Structures are given as structure tokens and as C-alpha cells.
Amino acid sequence: MNPGTTLRLILGDQLNPRHTWFEQQRGDVLYVFMEMRQETDYVLHHAQKVIAIFAAMRELARQLRAAGHCVYYLGIDDPDNRQALPDNLDALIVRFSVRVLEYQAPDEWRLDEQLADYARRQSIPCRMVDSEHFYTLRDEAGRLFSGRKQWLMEHFYRHMRVQHRVLIDDDSRPVGGQWNFDHDNRKPWPGLPSEPADFRAPHDHSALWQTIVSAGVNSFGDANAAQLAWPISRAEALQQLDAFIEKALPHFGDFQDAMSHRAWRMFHSLLSFALNTKLLDPREVVARADAAWRAGSVSLATAEGFIRQIIGWREYIRGFYWAHMPAYVEQNVFGHSRALPQWFWNGQTRMRCLAHAIGQSLEQAYAHHIQRLMVIGNFALLAGLLRCWPDWSPLRCIAGISASMSMRSSGSNSPTPSA
């Protein structure tokens, strides 16, 4: 490395290969990836989530090296890996004579505080930059709702539609004359049209999974490492988006709230992992759904229903999270105290909907928003489960994000995006 090295830290959910960081190849910039027990162990994650994130991290590191960037990768079993972010940074700053530390804004309060505290204690400049992913700034929703008694998602959603000119006419009114077609999105699925074939490409990550297990990482759920189907690159994520728009989106709107033991994917996009790791940009996902409606491929109700999940719920929940942390995650509004039933770990309960939703979460690492909210989340709320519930939660599965987990654990039980 050249004198005056800048260390740029890339977290496991910051895998956007189009970030402006990567526009130029610089010999004095070192991109650092870390697989750490700190991140695998702070809660119990689904096995597929751990495998997919590590695999996607390794793939982006490979791509950056191929493009001429300087990359340092700490594997989970690397003898130099101190397994904690501050300790690893300390060692790398000395090893590479780092003069500047840069990192992208984390999506989790825990990591945000850890990095901010680390930066305050350093003698070198430390800078946080935007992840260049979300529509909104962290505090944008908080400013929008300042002085209001309630955080109504519909108010936020309409604001976003107008601000970003999504499904809006020249007079800033909603196309079709109404903002929300939710009443058209609640049909039961009779079995037809048929669920499309899984449009994801499987990978054999058996070797990576063995490395993870040998390193002592604990997880839950089926690893399915030999045929893991979650995308690990932007190219694969785009292929998945293309297939969803063509094969599943036309029927997504009608059946987005439906459940069936005959079809676990239904017509959902399964894009949450690609979005949350930033392989995909939410703007391009929204634009594709908008374009499909304008081309006549899908109904307005279908396009609006899907877009609402991305530009509405996803951004709203993130804004709520940053406006109310850290106190919010510690709230226990109803004074819940019951322990998590053992059948949450195997799905063996006579309550059919719960058995199906939990079993699917364990097997596939995925449950859509109605399964998470109306079945599993509602049971946890009514049964008075203690805050240990989020440590199992399907939000620790492939689509899990800290913001939506926190809302549900405190008693809010608000919906989460169905993508």
C-alpha cells in the first residue's frame, strides 16, 4: 500500500458495487471486509442468512480485486481475525499505516454507535459517508412527523409518492384517482394461476458452510448449503428482478396477502435479501414495477401494491427506527413475560397456520409479511411473549432487518415489506 492509506470499511449489508467509492481505482485506498463472530453471535441468525451474506461479501471482494482495487478480506476462520470490529480495525490501522478511516452509514443503531464511539477515540480522521441506497435520510421521517400525534404510514407514503414522482400525474395527484388499492390486494388464492417456478439460481456453498460450522458459529434453520438460492451478486439480483416482473408481479397484487400450504413463495419477489444487502437499489425496483404498469403488463392496483411495500413501508419503518432508537427497542408496552415456546424451533405445533409459517421460516429462511405479522407476530403479541421472541424471529431470517425487528419486539407489531 502507498503511504497515507485510506481504509474503507464495507459491512455485510453494504454490497452495492455501484457505490461512488468504486468509481476510481486508487492505490492508497484499501477496502476491508470482515466476517466476524461479533456479527454472527449477537443474536442467533438463520443458517441461510449467514451463508448468503458471507458468500455475497466474498463475491464483491472478488469483483473489486478484478477491477483493480486493493482489498483485504478477513475470513471467519482467519487466524488474524480478532472477531470484533474495534479490535480488527486497531490491528489493520497499525498494519497498513492507515491515515484515514471511512465507513458507510450502518443500518443498525448498534453498529452505528459502535463505529461512532470508535471514531471518537481515534487520532486519525474518521468519516461516515452515505450508503447511497435509501430514498430518505435517516432523520427525514422524523422531521416529517415532528409535532404530529401519530406516525401514520399513509401520510408518509403519499409524501413519498409526490416527492419522488411515483405513480403521480402532472397535478401531483395519484394516477387512477386514488392513493391506495389495498382493498384490491386481499383475494384468497384458489390454486390458479399457478405459482411460478422458483426463478433464483442455486449455488453450492457446502465448503463455505463447513468453514462457518468449523469456526463455531451457531445458527438455526435448514442451511441447504448445497443448493442455496439467494443471489450473491448484483447480476444475479437483476436476473431475479427481471423474472419477478415478468412471471410473478402480474399476480402479486391480487394475492399479496394470501397464504397457502401448497405454495410458500406464492407471487412474492423474494428480493428482500438483494435489497437489504444493497445489491439492488430500491429506485430501480420501483421503476421496473412502474414501467410494467405503463406497458400494460400489470394492473395499477398490482403496481401500487408492490411499490407501496418499497417506497412506503420499507422507508417508513426505517425512519421510525432511527427516530425512536435506542429507547424503543427496550420498551415492553404490554409487560410481556412469557418465554418462547420450544416449538418455535421446530414448527411442531397443532396450530396449523403457525406450524406452516414457522416451518417455512426454518426451512426456507423466508416468510412473507402476512405470515410474519398476522400469524407469527400476532401470536407472539397475544401470547405475551417476552423480548426473547425477536431472537428467534423470522426477521433473523433472510429478509430480516433491525428496524422491523425492533418495531415488533416492543409491541408495535407493525407490518414489514413483502418484497
VOPAGU-2260 file (C-alpha; in pm, 1 decimal, decimal comma):
REM VOPAGU-2260
SITE   aa  ch    i         X         Y         Z
SITE  MET   A    0       0,0       0,0       0,0
SITE  ASN   A    1     104,0     359,7     -60,1
SITE  PRO   A    2     179,0     597,9     227,4
SITE  GLY   A    3    -129,2     775,5     357,0
SITE  THR   A    4    -358,6     475,9     323,4
SITE  THR   A    5    -733,8     530,7     349,6
SITE  LEU   A    6    -916,4     231,2     494,2
SITE  ARG   A    7   -1273,3     195,3     368,7
SITE  LEU   A    8   -1480,9     -48,0     571,5
SITE  ILE   A    9   -1755,6    -245,9     395,1
SITE  LEU   A   10   -2013,8    -412,9     616,8
SITE  GLY   A   11   -2202,3    -727,0     517,9
SITE  ASP   A   12   -2516,4    -538,4     416,4
SITE  GLN   A   13   -2331,0    -271,9     215,2
SITE  LEU   A   14   -2257,6    -468,0    -100,4
SITE  ASN   A   15   -2352,1    -211,9    -364,7
SITE  PRO   A   16   -2092,8    -242,9    -643,9
SITE  ARG   A   17   -2212,6      88,9    -791,2
SITE  HIS   A   18   -2127,1     297,0    -485,0
SITE  THR   A   19   -1925,6     605,6    -579,6
SITE  TRP   A   20   -1640,9     471,1    -369,3
SITE  PHE   A   21   -1559,7     234,1    -653,0
SITE  GLU   A   22   -1559,9     479,5    -942,4
SITE  GLN   A   23   -1180,3     518,9    -933,0
SITE  GLN   A   24    -901,0     272,9    -862,6
SITE  ARG   A   25    -664,5     425,7    -608,8
SITE  GLY   A   26    -350,4     267,0    -476,6
SITE  ASP   A   27    -385,6     449,1    -146,1
SITE  VAL   A   28    -733,8     311,2     -70,0
SITE  LEU   A   29    -783,3     -26,6      97,0
SITE  TYR   A   30   -1130,0    -184,7     101,5
SITE  VAL   A   31   -1181,0    -406,5     405,1
SITE  PHE   A   32   -1435,3    -685,6     456,1
SITE  MET   A   33   -1468,2    -872,7     786,6
SITE  GLU   A   34   -1653,8   -1192,7     870,0
SITE  MET   A   35   -1681,1   -1167,2    1247,7
SITE  ARG   A   36   -1823,1   -1359,9    1540,3
SITE  GLN   A   37   -1934,6   -1022,4    1669,4
SITE  GLU   A   38   -2189,2   -1019,0    1387,2
SITE  THR   A   39   -2279,4   -1387,3    1375,0
SITE  ASP   A   40   -2324,5   -1416,4    1752,1
SITE  TYR   A   41   -2502,9   -1103,6    1881,3
SITE  VAL   A   42   -2828,0   -1288,2    1803,2
SITE  LEU   A   43   -2893,6   -1629,6    1655,4
SITE  HIS   A   44   -2929,1   -1597,2    1277,1
SITE  HIS   A   45   -3077,6   -1837,2    1025,8
SITE  ALA   A   46   -2806,0   -2050,4     867,7
SITE  GLN   A   47   -2900,9   -1940,6     515,9
SITE  LYS   A   48   -2865,7   -1575,7     612,4
SITE  VAL   A   49   -2511,0   -1627,7     741,2
SITE  ILE   A   50   -2408,6   -1827,2     434,0
SITE  ALA   A   51   -2565,9   -1585,9     186,5
SITE  ILE   A   52   -2413,6   -1274,3     342,3
SITE  PHE   A   53   -2065,6   -1426,2     360,1
SITE  ALA   A   54   -2093,4   -1555,5       3,9
SITE  ALA   A   55   -2208,3   -1216,0    -124,2
SITE  MET   A   56   -1928,9   -1039,9      65,1
SITE  ARG   A   57   -1672,3   -1273,5     -88,8
SITE  GLU   A   58   -1816,6   -1220,1    -435,5
SITE  LEU   A   59   -1799,6    -840,1    -411,7
SITE  ALA   A   60   -1443,6    -861,8    -280,0
SITE  ARG   A   61   -1355,5   -1078,1    -580,8
SITE  GLN   A   62   -1514,9    -829,0    -819,2
SITE  LEU   A   63   -1332,5    -534,2    -663,3
SITE  ARG   A   64    -997,8    -710,7    -688,7
SITE  ALA   A   65   -1069,2    -795,1   -1052,5
SITE  ALA   A   66   -1144,4    -426,9   -1116,6
SITE  GLY   A   67    -804,8    -324,6    -979,3
SITE  HIS   A   68    -899,7    -217,4    -626,4
SITE  CYS   A   69    -693,9    -304,4    -318,7
SITE  VAL   A   70    -892,5    -540,7     -95,7
SITE  TYR   A   71    -825,4    -700,5     241,6
SITE  TYR   A   72   -1063,0    -979,1     341,4
SITE  LEU   A   73   -1079,9   -1128,5     690,3
SITE  GLY   A   74   -1248,7   -1467,6     677,6
SITE  ILE   A   75   -1430,7   -1610,2     976,2
SITE  ASP   A   76   -1151,7   -1865,9    1026,4
SITE  ASP   A   77    -858,1   -1632,7     956,7
SITE  PRO   A   78    -600,9   -1660,6    1239,0
SITE  ASP   A   79    -555,6   -1281,7    1224,7
SITE  ASN   A   80    -927,4   -1226,1    1279,2
SITE  ARG   A   81    -990,8   -1088,2    1627,7
SITE  GLN   A   82   -1366,1   -1139,5    1571,9
SITE  ALA   A   83   -1462,3    -790,3    1693,5
SITE  LEU   A   84   -1482,8    -476,7    1483,0
SITE  PRO   A   85   -1279,0    -237,8    1703,2
SITE  ASP   A   86   -1004,0    -494,3    1760,9
SITE  ASN   A   87    -974,1    -573,6    1390,9
SITE  LEU   A   88    -966,5    -205,2    1299,4
SITE  ASP   A   89    -695,2    -140,2    1557,9
SITE  ALA   A   90    -476,8    -411,4    1406,0
SITE  LEU   A   91    -534,9    -301,9    1046,2
SITE  ILE   A   92    -469,6      65,7    1116,6
SITE  VAL   A   93    -127,4     -27,0    1252,0
SITE  ARG   A   94     -52,3    -292,1     989,9
SITE  PHE   A   95    -130,3     -70,1     690,1
SITE  SER   A   96     -26,7     266,3     839,8
SITE  VAL   A   97    -380,6     393,5     791,1
SITE  ARG   A   98    -417,3     771,8     793,0
SITE  VAL   A   99    -793,0     796,7     728,8
SITE  LEU   A  100   -1083,7     566,3     818,4
SITE  GLU   A  101   -1405,1     582,9     616,2
SITE  TYR   A  102   -1721,9     379,9     653,7
SITE  GLN   A  103   -2072,2     383,1     511,6
SITE  ALA   A  104   -2361,2     470,6     742,6
SITE  PRO   A  105   -2476,3     147,7     911,6
SITE  ASP   A  106   -2842,2      47,7     902,4
SITE  GLU   A  107   -2837,9     -67,5    1263,9
SITE  TRP   A  108   -2815,4     153,7    1571,4
SITE  ARG   A  109   -2586,2     -96,7    1745,5
SITE  LEU   A  110   -2320,7     -72,3    1474,2
SITE  ASP   A  111   -2374,0     298,5    1425,4
SITE  GLU   A  112   -2294,4     361,8    1791,6
SITE  GLN   A  113   -2000,8     121,9    1791,0
SITE  LEU   A  114   -1837,1     291,0    1493,2
SITE  ALA   A  115   -1915,3     642,6    1616,0
SITE  ASP   A  116   -1761,1     560,5    1953,6
SITE  TYR   A  117   -1457,9     408,6    1783,5
SITE  ALA   A  118   -1416,5     715,6    1563,8
SITE  ARG   A  119   -1428,5     949,6    1864,7
SITE  ARG   A  120   -1134,5     768,2    2020,7
SITE  GLN   A  121    -908,1     779,4    1716,0
SITE  SER   A  122    -625,6    1020,9    1645,1
SITE  ILE   A  123    -678,8     984,1    1268,8
SITE  PRO   A  124    -968,7    1138,3    1073,2
SITE  CYS   A  125   -1275,2     912,2    1059,1
SITE  ARG   A  126   -1557,8     985,2     817,2
SITE  MET   A  127   -1902,2     834,1     772,9
SITE  VAL   A  128   -2046,4     854,6     420,6
SITE  ASP   A  129   -2391,0     774,9     287,2
SITE  SER   A  130   -2462,5     420,9     169,7
SITE  GLU   A  131   -2630,8     572,7    -138,0
SITE  HIS   A  132   -2921,5     333,8    -111,4
SITE  PHE   A  133   -3235,5     463,3      56,0
SITE  TYR   A  134   -3479,5     722,2     -74,1
SITE  THR   A  135   -3476,3     906,8     257,3
SITE  LEU   A  136   -3223,1    1042,1     502,0
SITE  ARG   A  137   -3218,7     885,7     846,5
SITE  ASP   A  138   -3397,6    1179,6    1009,1
SITE  GLU   A  139   -3630,9    1263,8     722,0
SITE  ALA   A  140   -3934,5    1076,8     851,4
SITE  GLY   A  141   -3877,8    1216,1    1198,7
SITE  ARG   A  142   -3885,6    1569,2    1060,6
SITE  LEU   A  143   -4197,6    1493,4     857,6
SITE  PHE   A  144   -4385,3    1370,1    1165,7
SITE  SER   A  145   -4248,2    1632,0    1404,5
SITE  GLY   A  146   -4535,6    1775,0    1606,8
SITE  ARG   A  147   -4783,5    1508,8    1493,8
SITE  LYS   A  148   -4953,4    1278,8    1741,4
SITE  GLN   A  149   -4937,8     970,8    1520,7
SITE  TRP   A  150   -4694,0     823,2    1273,3
SITE  LEU   A  151   -4943,9     732,6    1001,4
SITE  MET   A  152   -4775,7     535,4     725,0
SITE  GLU   A  153   -5031,5     654,3     470,8
SITE  HIS   A  154   -4928,6    1016,9     531,3
SITE  PHE   A  155   -4564,4     924,5     480,6
SITE  TYR   A  156   -4644,2     714,2     173,9
SITE  ARG   A  157   -4830,7     994,2      -1,7
SITE  HIS   A  158   -4550,0    1235,5      79,0
SITE  MET   A  159   -4300,0     995,4     -77,2
SITE  ARG   A  160   -4510,9     942,4    -388,1
SITE  VAL   A  161   -4530,0    1318,1    -451,3
SITE  GLN   A  162   -4169,3    1393,4    -360,5
SITE  HIS   A  163   -4028,7    1123,0    -586,1
SITE  ARG   A  164   -4293,6    1148,2    -859,1
SITE  VAL   A  165   -4400,6     785,3    -837,9
SITE  LEU   A  166   -4743,0     699,9    -984,8
SITE  ILE   A  167   -4822,1    1072,9    -978,8
SITE  ASP   A  168   -4981,9    1287,3   -1251,1
SITE  ASP   A  169   -4879,5    1639,9   -1352,4
SITE  ASP   A  170   -5105,9    1790,7   -1085,5
SITE  SER   A  171   -4938,9    1586,8    -808,4
SITE  ARG   A  172   -5245,3    1365,8    -780,3
SITE  PRO   A  173   -5229,3     985,7    -778,3
SITE  VAL   A  174   -5272,7     819,3   -1114,7
SITE  GLY   A  175   -5602,1     634,7   -1128,0
SITE  GLY   A  176   -5759,1     878,2    -883,3
SITE  GLN   A  177   -5669,6     703,3    -558,2
SITE  TRP   A  178   -5357,5     660,3    -348,0
SITE  ASN   A  179   -5402,3     309,9    -219,8
SITE  PHE   A  180   -5553,3      -2,0    -376,0
SITE  ASP   A  181   -5508,3    -219,1     -69,1
SITE  HIS   A  182   -5871,3    -330,1     -78,7
SITE  ASP   A  183   -5798,2    -492,1    -417,5
SITE  ASN   A  184   -5496,8    -681,6    -280,8
SITE  ARG   A  185   -5668,2    -921,4     -40,6
SITE  LYS   A  186   -5802,2   -1204,2    -254,1
SITE  PRO   A  187   -5768,4   -1568,0    -144,3
SITE  TRP   A  188   -5561,4   -1784,4    -378,1
SITE  PRO   A  189   -5767,6   -2075,9    -517,9
SITE  GLY   A  190   -5466,2   -2253,1    -670,0
SITE  LEU   A  191   -5476,7   -2072,6   -1002,0
SITE  PRO   A  192   -5289,8   -1904,5   -1155,1
SITE  SER   A  193   -5011,3   -2145,2   -1068,3
SITE  GLU   A  194   -4720,6   -2037,7    -854,5
SITE  PRO   A  195   -4428,4   -1968,2   -1093,9
SITE  ALA   A  196   -4119,7   -2185,5   -1072,1
SITE  ASP   A  197   -3851,4   -2057,5    -838,7
SITE  PHE   A  198   -3661,6   -1807,0   -1051,3
SITE  ARG   A  199   -3349,8   -1797,5    -833,3
SITE  ALA   A  200   -3023,2   -1967,2    -932,6
SITE  PRO   A  201   -2895,5   -2216,9    -670,9
SITE  HIS   A  202   -2531,4   -2231,1    -560,1
SITE  ASP   A  203   -2330,1   -2496,8    -384,2
SITE  HIS   A  204   -2186,6   -2328,4     -74,3
SITE  SER   A  205   -2109,1   -2652,1     109,7
SITE  ALA   A  206   -1743,1   -2560,5     159,9
SITE  LEU   A  207   -1830,9   -2217,9     298,5
SITE  TRP   A  208   -2089,3   -2371,2     529,2
SITE  GLN   A  209   -1833,1   -2618,9     661,3
SITE  THR   A  210   -1596,3   -2328,8     729,7
SITE  ILE   A  211   -1871,3   -2147,1     920,8
SITE  VAL   A  212   -1957,3   -2454,7    1126,5
SITE  SER   A  213   -1591,2   -2534,6    1195,9
SITE  ALA   A  214   -1542,2   -2178,7    1318,4
SITE  GLY   A  215   -1801,2   -2247,3    1588,3
SITE  VAL   A  216   -2078,9   -2023,6    1456,0
SITE  ASN   A  217   -2421,6   -2123,9    1583,9
SITE  SER   A  218   -2736,1   -2072,4    1377,1
SITE  PHE   A  219   -3086,0   -2209,1    1334,9
SITE  GLY   A  220   -3291,5   -2343,7    1045,9
SITE  ASP   A  221   -3201,9   -2553,7     742,6
SITE  ALA   A  222   -2871,5   -2446,9     584,4
SITE  ASN   A  223   -2945,1   -2603,0     244,5
SITE  ALA   A  224   -2587,0   -2506,8     161,4
SITE  ALA   A  225   -2556,9   -2733,3    -142,5
SITE  GLN   A  226   -2844,8   -2556,5    -318,7
SITE  LEU   A  227   -2859,9   -2210,1    -166,2
SITE  ALA   A  228   -3071,9   -1996,3    -395,9
SITE  TRP   A  229   -3022,8   -1643,2    -263,2
SITE  PRO   A  230   -2840,4   -1403,8    -501,4
SITE  ILE   A  231   -2478,7   -1326,7    -419,7
SITE  SER   A  232   -2408,8   -1067,6    -690,4
SITE  ARG   A  233   -2582,0    -772,0    -848,7
SITE  ALA   A  234   -2607,2    -960,6   -1178,5
SITE  GLU   A  235   -2797,8   -1243,3   -1010,7
SITE  ALA   A  236   -3019,1    -997,8    -823,8
SITE  LEU   A  237   -3107,4    -824,8   -1151,3
SITE  GLN   A  238   -3193,8   -1159,5   -1309,4
SITE  GLN   A  239   -3421,9   -1231,1   -1014,7
SITE  LEU   A  240   -3585,1    -888,7   -1052,5
SITE  ASP   A  241   -3638,9    -948,5   -1425,6
SITE  ALA   A  242   -3802,1   -1285,2   -1361,6
SITE  PHE   A  243   -4025,7   -1145,0   -1089,7
SITE  ILE   A  244   -4150,1    -858,1   -1306,6
SITE  GLU   A  245   -4230,3   -1096,9   -1591,5
SITE  LYS   A  246   -4358,9   -1405,6   -1412,9
SITE  ALA   A  247   -4490,2   -1311,2   -1069,0
SITE  LEU   A  248   -4571,0    -940,3   -1049,2
SITE  PRO   A  249   -4881,9    -967,7   -1273,3
SITE  HIS   A  250   -5047,8   -1172,3    -996,7
SITE  PHE   A  251   -4873,6   -1025,5    -692,1
SITE  GLY   A  252   -5134,4    -757,6    -624,3
SITE  ASP   A  253   -5437,3    -984,4    -610,9
SITE  PHE   A  254   -5275,6   -1238,9    -381,1
SITE  GLN   A  255   -5012,4   -1043,7    -185,7
SITE  ASP   A  256   -5196,2   -1111,0     143,2
SITE  ALA   A  257   -5287,9   -1472,6      65,7
SITE  MET   A  258   -5146,1   -1780,7     236,4
SITE  SER   A  259   -5148,9   -2141,7     121,3
SITE  HIS   A  260   -4981,3   -2460,9     237,8
SITE  ARG   A  261   -4949,2   -2553,1    -132,2
SITE  ALA   A  262   -4718,3   -2264,4    -226,4
SITE  TRP   A  263   -4466,5   -2095,0       1,7
SITE  ARG   A  264   -4342,2   -1834,4    -248,9
SITE  MET   A  265   -4681,9   -1750,1    -397,0
SITE  PHE   A  266   -4612,1   -1446,6    -619,5
SITE  HIS   A  267   -4367,7   -1267,8    -390,7
SITE  SER   A  268   -4045,0   -1128,0    -530,6
SITE  LEU   A  269   -3805,7   -1272,5    -267,2
SITE  LEU   A  270   -3599,0    -957,2    -330,8
SITE  SER   A  271   -3562,6    -854,0      34,2
SITE  PHE   A  272   -3216,1   -1005,3      65,8
SITE  ALA   A  273   -3092,2    -833,8    -250,6
SITE  LEU   A  274   -3236,2    -502,4    -132,7
SITE  ASN   A  275   -3113,3    -525,3     225,7
SITE  THR   A  276   -2759,3    -612,3     116,9
SITE  LYS   A  277   -2785,6    -330,7    -141,1
SITE  LEU   A  278   -2721,5    -548,1    -443,6
SITE  LEU   A  279   -3032,5    -375,5    -576,5
SITE  ASP   A  280   -3136,6     -11,7    -545,2
SITE  PRO   A  281   -3498,6      46,3    -436,7
SITE  ARG   A  282   -3536,2     310,8    -708,5
SITE  GLU   A  283   -3469,9      60,5    -984,9
SITE  VAL   A  284   -3710,6    -188,6    -831,1
SITE  VAL   A  285   -3984,5      75,7    -810,4
SITE  ALA   A  286   -3905,2     195,3   -1163,8
SITE  ARG   A  287   -3942,0    -156,7   -1303,4
SITE  ALA   A  288   -4283,4    -202,5   -1142,2
SITE  ASP   A  289   -4392,5     141,2   -1264,8
SITE  ALA   A  290   -4271,8      59,8   -1617,1
SITE  ALA   A  291   -4458,3    -272,6   -1613,9
SITE  TRP   A  292   -4782,9     -88,8   -1536,3
SITE  ARG   A  293   -4722,6     176,2   -1801,3
SITE  ALA   A  294   -4654,3    -100,4   -2055,8
SITE  GLY   A  295   -4985,0    -264,3   -1967,5
SITE  SER   A  296   -4820,7    -578,7   -1828,3
SITE  VAL   A  297   -4970,3    -539,7   -1480,1
SITE  SER   A  298   -5269,5    -361,0   -1333,2
SITE  LEU   A  299   -5238,0     -30,4   -1149,9
SITE  ALA   A  300   -5355,8    -198,1    -828,7
SITE  THR   A  301   -5076,7    -455,0    -859,4
SITE  ALA   A  302   -4805,3    -198,6    -932,2
SITE  GLU   A  303   -4922,9      27,0    -650,0
SITE  GLY   A  304   -4943,4    -260,9    -403,9
SITE  PHE   A  305   -4585,5    -364,0    -471,9
SITE  ILE   A  306   -4446,5     -10,4    -485,0
SITE  ARG   A  307   -4614,5      65,2    -150,8
SITE  GLN   A  308   -4400,8    -204,4      12,0
SITE  ILE   A  309   -4078,8     -43,4    -112,7
SITE  ILE   A  310   -4131,6     331,7    -109,1
SITE  GLY   A  311   -4387,6     319,1     171,5
SITE  TRP   A  312   -4337,7      55,2     438,0
SITE  ARG   A  313   -3966,0      -3,2     390,9
SITE  GLU   A  314   -3870,2     364,4     415,5
SITE  TYR   A  315   -4131,0     438,1     683,8
SITE  ILE   A  316   -4010,0     163,0     916,1
SITE  ARG   A  317   -3650,6     274,5     871,5
SITE  GLY   A  318   -3745,7     633,0     957,0
SITE  PHE   A  319   -3943,9     522,4    1262,5
SITE  TYR   A  320   -3647,5     315,4    1379,9
SITE  TRP   A  321   -3395,7     598,9    1365,5
SITE  ALA   A  322   -3638,1     847,3    1522,4
SITE  HIS   A  323   -3706,9     628,1    1826,4
SITE  MET   A  324   -3382,9     443,6    1894,8
SITE  PRO   A  325   -3226,3     344,2    2126,5
SITE  ALA   A  326   -3507,4     359,3    2382,4
SITE  TYR   A  327   -3763,6     197,1    2156,6
SITE  VAL   A  328   -3606,5    -145,7    2141,5
SITE  GLU   A  329   -3615,3    -169,0    2521,8
SITE  GLN   A  330   -3987,5     -92,7    2550,9
SITE  ASN   A  331   -4227,7    -359,7    2670,2
SITE  VAL   A  332   -4559,8    -183,1    2622,0
SITE  PHE   A  333   -4778,4    -466,6    2748,9
SITE  GLY   A  334   -4543,1    -603,2    3014,9
SITE  HIS   A  335   -4499,4    -935,9    2838,5
SITE  SER   A  336   -4318,7   -1205,0    3036,2
SITE  ARG   A  337   -4379,6   -1547,0    2879,2
SITE  ALA   A  338   -4088,6   -1749,2    2745,5
SITE  LEU   A  339   -4067,3   -1859,3    2383,3
SITE  PRO   A  340   -4234,8   -2200,0    2327,6
SITE  GLN   A  341   -3994,5   -2474,4    2225,2
SITE  TRP   A  342   -4195,6   -2545,4    1910,1
SITE  PHE   A  343   -4076,1   -2215,7    1764,1
SITE  TRP   A  344   -3753,8   -2405,2    1689,8
SITE  ASN   A  345   -3913,9   -2699,6    1510,0
SITE  GLY   A  346   -4261,6   -2589,5    1399,7
SITE  GLN   A  347   -4422,8   -2885,3    1574,6
SITE  THR   A  348   -4749,9   -2735,9    1695,3
SITE  ARG   A  349   -5111,3   -2834,0    1628,3
SITE  MET   A  350   -5190,8   -2473,9    1533,6
SITE  ARG   A  351   -5181,5   -2523,5    1159,8
SITE  CYS   A  352   -5109,1   -2169,6    1040,2
SITE  LEU   A  353   -4829,9   -2130,5    1294,0
SITE  ALA   A  354   -4684,6   -2471,2    1210,3
SITE  HIS   A  355   -4677,2   -2379,9     841,8
SITE  ALA   A  356   -4538,0   -2027,4     884,6
SITE  ILE   A  357   -4272,5   -2132,8    1134,8
SITE  GLY   A  358   -4182,3   -2449,8     946,3
SITE  GLN   A  359   -4144,1   -2248,9     627,1
SITE  SER   A  360   -3926,2   -1992,9     806,4
SITE  LEU   A  361   -3699,6   -2267,5     936,3
SITE  GLU   A  362   -3680,3   -2449,5     603,7
SITE  GLN   A  363   -3672,3   -2162,6     353,6
SITE  ALA   A  364   -3540,1   -1873,7     569,5
SITE  TYR   A  365   -3836,8   -1672,0     445,2
SITE  ALA   A  366   -4190,3   -1579,6     544,3
SITE  HIS   A  367   -4391,8   -1308,9     374,5
SITE  HIS   A  368   -4544,0   -1012,8     555,8
SITE  ILE   A  369   -4880,0   -1170,2     640,2
SITE  GLN   A  370   -4712,2   -1479,1     785,6
SITE  ARG   A  371   -4475,5   -1262,8     988,8
SITE  LEU   A  372   -4735,3   -1009,9    1102,5
SITE  MET   A  373   -5076,2   -1175,5    1117,1
SITE  VAL   A  374   -4967,9   -1526,4    1214,5
SITE  ILE   A  375   -4634,6   -1539,4    1397,6
SITE  GLY   A  376   -4621,3   -1178,7    1517,2
SITE  ASN   A  377   -4984,5   -1173,2    1624,7
SITE  PHE   A  378   -4942,3   -1495,1    1822,7
SITE  ALA   A  379   -4635,2   -1353,1    1996,6
SITE  LEU   A  380   -4832,7   -1040,0    2081,3
SITE  LEU   A  381   -5142,9   -1221,0    2209,5
SITE  ALA   A  382   -4942,3   -1484,4    2398,0
SITE  GLY   A  383   -4739,7   -1216,4    2574,8
SITE  LEU   A  384   -4400,4   -1349,1    2469,6
SITE  LEU   A  385   -4105,9   -1176,4    2630,6
SITE  ARG   A  386   -3848,7    -986,7    2426,6
SITE  CYS   A  387   -3660,0   -1312,7    2367,0
SITE  TRP   A  388   -3908,7   -1354,6    2078,2
SITE  PRO   A  389   -3704,9   -1135,6    1837,8
SITE  ASP   A  390   -3402,7   -1360,3    1896,4
SITE  TRP   A  391   -3593,1   -1633,6    1710,7
SITE  SER   A  392   -3798,9   -1404,7    1490,8
SITE  PRO   A  393   -3827,2   -1465,0    1115,1
SITE  LEU   A  394   -3665,6   -1124,2    1095,1
SITE  ARG   A  395   -3345,5   -1313,5    1176,5
SITE  CYS   A  396   -3409,8   -1497,4     852,7
SITE  ILE   A  397   -3304,7   -1389,3     507,1
SITE  ALA   A  398   -3521,9   -1077,7     486,5
SITE  GLY   A  399   -3453,9    -962,3     841,3
SITE  ILE   A  400   -3362,7    -601,7     917,3
SITE  SER   A  401   -3306,2    -449,6    1258,0
SITE  ALA   A  402   -3568,7    -177,3    1215,6
SITE  SER   A  403   -3864,8    -408,0    1160,4
SITE  MET   A  404   -3746,0    -647,9    1430,9
SITE  SER   A  405   -3736,9    -362,7    1682,2
SITE  MET   A  406   -4088,5    -244,2    1599,1
SITE  ARG   A  407   -4232,2    -589,8    1651,2
SITE  SER   A  408   -4039,8    -668,4    1969,3
SITE  SER   A  409   -4168,0    -362,6    2153,0
SITE  GLY   A  410   -4534,7    -436,8    2099,9
SITE  SER   A  411   -4592,0    -226,1    1789,4
SITE  ASN   A  412   -4623,3    -527,9    1557,5
SITE  SER   A  413   -4627,2    -302,9    1251,9
SITE  PRO   A  414   -4620,8    -457,6     904,6
SITE  THR   A  415   -4297,8    -508,1     717,1
SITE  PRO   A  416   -4235,8    -505,1     342,1
SITE  SER   A  417   -4345,1    -810,5     149,2
SITE  ALA   A  418   -4070,2    -797,4    -112,3
